[in-house]
Structures are given as structure tokens and as C-alpha cells.
Amino acid sequence: MTVSAPPPEAAPGTSPEARSQTPEIPLEIAGSARARRQGLLGRAGVAGAILLTPASSVHTVRMRFAIDVAYLDQEWRVLSVRTMRPGRIGLPRPRARHVIEAEAGAMARWGVRRGARIVVRDG
């Protein structure tokens, strides 16, 4: 599975070709309660991202590395993106239905920010 996250607006000076490209990111899905509880715990890193669904909050207790967290509403729009250091407990986001976790800095590289729409597809 992959996730495409077009930025809501292009940065000034960005070429038309760069604006039209959307990154394809490998995505692991944690759809069971057990998989959501485990998340990225015990890992040294992640290639791509992990989708926790349904979910509205996360924590980084016992994690080995900082992560970026994108909270998504039921229509897959990004409500907020946060970077969390290990040992933190995130507050629940009432409108969030899904959470995407990735290594710190990944969301900015991919253009995932508030207002972006995430598309999940096979392939």
C-alpha cells in the first residue's frame, strides 16, 4: 500500500513539475487493536509510515526514536502534524479517526501538512 499526500499549496519558486508530483510512500496498516497498541514500539526505525486506524491519539513511551504524527479526519484530511520525542503522551484529537506515524522529519519531506488530503491505495 502507498499513501499520496499532495501539499495544499506549493512553496514559492517551486517548478510546475515539482508541484504536480505527489510522493508515493510505503504504508503499513495497523488495523487490529493489538497492531495499534504495538505501533512502532520496539523498532529502531520505519521504512515509510504506519497507519493506525481507527485512532485519535498516540504515545511514544518506550520508543527509541522521535516520530512525526499526522492526525486525519474521517475524510482523510490532515488535521495537524506533530513531532513527538520518545516518552511523550499525545492528547486525543476529538475529530481524528486515523493517525499516520513516520520517522521525525518525514512528513515535511513528503509535504504532509494541515489541510493536505491523504489517499491510500493498493499497489
HELIX and SHEET records of a PDB file:
HELIX    1   1 PRO A   16  SER A   20  1                                   5    
HELIX    2   2 ALA A   33  GLN A   38  1                                   6    
HELIX    3   3 ALA A  106  TRP A  110  1                                   5    
SHEET    1   A 7 VAL A  78  MET A  84  0                                        
SHEET    2   A 7 ILE A  67  LEU A  72 -1                                        
SHEET    3   A 7 HIS A  98  GLU A 103 -1                                        
SHEET    4   A 7 ALA A  49  LEU A  52 -1                                        
SHEET    5   A 7 GLU A  24  ALA A  30  1                                        
SHEET    6   A 7 THR A   2  SER A   4 -1                                        
SHEET    7   A 7 VAL A 119  ARG A 121 -1                                        
END                                                                             
